[in-house]
Amino acid sequence: MRSAKGGGVVLGVLLILAAALGLMSGSAPLPPGTVWNAVLGGGAEPSALAIVRSIRLPRVVAGMFTGAALALSGTLFQALLRNPLAEPYLLGVSSGAAFGAVVAITWLGTALGPGTTTVFALIGGLVAIGVVFRVAWSGGRIQPRVLILAGVMVSAFFGAGVMLLLALARGDAFRSAVLWTMGSLGRTGWSGVGWLGGITGAAALASFGTCRDLNALALGEEAAAHLGTRVERVKRIVYFLASVTAAATVSVAGVIGFIGLVVPHSVRMIWGRDHRVLIPLSLLGGAAALVIADAIAQMIVRPLVLPVGVVTAVLGVPLFLSLLRRTRA
Amino acid sequence: MPDPVLEAFDLTYRYPGSPCAAVRGITLRTLPGRLTGIIGPNGAGKSTLARLFAGILTPSSGRVRVLGRPVEEWSRADLARRLAVVAQEASRATSHTVTDYVSLGRNPYVSAWAPLTTNDRHVVAEAIERLGLSDLARRRLHELSGGELQRARLARALAQEPEILILDEPTAHLDMGHALRTFENILGLVGERGIGALFITHDINLASRYGHEVTLMSGGTATVSGTPSEVLRPRTLAEAYGCAVDVEDRGATGYVVLPVVGTLP
């Protein structure tokens, strides 16, 4: 087990390097000096200034917040459910959001304004979560097993709805709907970044307050209660935080897989399972991982931008499998 | 006589949806520095009773008092500073080190984010030392033997600095040597720190040797309570367990209780 402070330094430096990489890469690569000047606002040519400030910087910051939020959400779900397969989309938030987005794209276009798809995605995601919690809530308790099964069912239901709408959609709407479900950090401006950052920051701070309770929950719910944890209260708070952060990322960036599953596991394998370390390092690691993946997605087949979810899976899976093989934790 | 640390008055509990009560009309007390044993057949309501005492279940009627105060009036954290439970839970947290696991016993004393204080770390180290686990402090729980794991559970409970200890099957899965050592450890802790302990066990021989008082539960009720010599009567045991029972009084070394083979109806 490595030291937590060392982990913070390693992942912090990685995040800074990732941000630099993200700002330099894109359809027109920029040298480090130009990026540096553009960020600081002095001595860069106007076109570079515009590219960095209004396109790349919001994209990189969106990547940081989305990656951090997904990793946080995954960490919290894994802690509550004591299930290694738990990840941010477990409760159907991705399918619900995809359904909402596809409804907006195929039926409404931008009839209700430019943010229509985002709002419908958010509503879809929240409806899915709401249904799942309603089913799993019984006698003042959240039943984890019911929660997982209900999540799978609700996902399947909305997944079928998405397929139905796509089968009926016209060609151009079909293409933009499919692209939406692949996830991208490029479609949000500073407004989306602002509200995602606000939610992620608030959820991270609130989750710090439950660190020791989450540690105790590793022993099971009753054992945690014996150690002073108000189990049902903590579960309600943490499920809420994990679900809302997941829903916020999906509404802003679409569905981006593997970050929420792989990052918390990797951090746990390297730096241990104390949530006082695990949560902050997962936030940093998720932010760095997604920004790197997005930079790579823009570099491989220039000027085409690959769906970032493809990169997170193609790079994340082999990395994770090798870590799994080495630690066997 | 000192005030009891744990008391139950006419305690009854019925699980939701169940036609009959799992625990009926139990009145019981545990004194500081004493060991109270609960024995009885499977399904007698022993573990339900433990969960009522720990405030996990709310009684259908009757009440539980912890240090003179109704259990439901304690906050979970305040309760965890006074009452520790040793059950079979740690089998799940396999990758914790012994130190991490015992440190969880300080949870009710520290805030979510703050590191453990010097005093907290001292209490943890002392608990590990007291249970003879110092050499294993950095081992992971899944690397421990059954006996070592049970000592780790006791050390975690001790780190809570409790006045009351509830032990649910403390010797399950232990061989007789380790079972004996576990009870010696419990007896030692109870004597040193004036803890009042309540243990549930299927091992009637050890219950009779280490319990200052023993209660035999059957069908949710306390069939008989008292000193081991008052409880360990062949006829009483036979009625509770549904088989003929031989009881031999060995004086200072306790009782030998054996089922009689070939007597099942």
Chai-1 contact restraints between the chains, C-beta under 6 A:
chainA,res_idxA,chainB,res_idxB,connection_type,confidence,min_distance_angstrom,max_distance_angstrom,comment,restraint_id
A,F208,B,W113,contact,1.0,0.0,6.0,A-B,restraint_1
A,G209,B,A112,contact,1.0,0.0,6.0,A-B,restraint_2
A,C211,B,A112,contact,1.0,0.0,6.0,A-B,restraint_3
A,R212,B,N107,contact,1.0,0.0,6.0,A-B,restraint_4
A,R212,B,A112,contact,1.0,0.0,6.0,A-B,restraint_5
A,A216,B,L104,contact,1.0,0.0,6.0,A-B,restraint_6
A,A216,B,N107,contact,1.0,0.0,6.0,A-B,restraint_7
A,A218,B,A93,contact,1.0,0.0,6.0,A-B,restraint_8
A,L219,B,E89,contact,1.0,0.0,6.0,A-B,restraint_9
A,L219,B,A93,contact,1.0,0.0,6.0,A-B,restraint_10
A,G220,B,E89,contact,1.0,0.0,6.0,A-B,restraint_11
A,G220,B,R92,contact,1.0,0.0,6.0,A-B,restraint_12
A,E222,B,I56,contact,1.0,0.0,6.0,A-B,restraint_13
A,A223,B,E89,contact,1.0,0.0,6.0,A-B,restraint_14
A,A225,B,I56,contact,1.0,0.0,6.0,A-B,restraint_15
A,H226,B,V85,contact,1.0,0.0,6.0,A-B,restraint_16
A,L227,B,A80,contact,1.0,0.0,6.0,A-B,restraint_17
A,L227,B,L104,contact,1.0,0.0,6.0,A-B,restraint_18
A,L227,B,N107,contact,1.0,0.0,6.0,A-B,restraint_19
A,G228,B,R76,contact,1.0,0.0,6.0,A-B,restraint_20
A,G228,B,A77,contact,1.0,0.0,6.0,A-B,restraint_21
A,G228,B,A80,contact,1.0,0.0,6.0,A-B,restraint_22
A,G228,B,N107,contact,1.0,0.0,6.0,A-B,restraint_23
A,G228,B,P108,contact,1.0,0.0,6.0,A-B,restraint_24
A,R230,B,R76,contact,1.0,0.0,6.0,A-B,restraint_25
A,A329,B,S95,contact,1.0,0.0,6.0,A-B,restraint_26
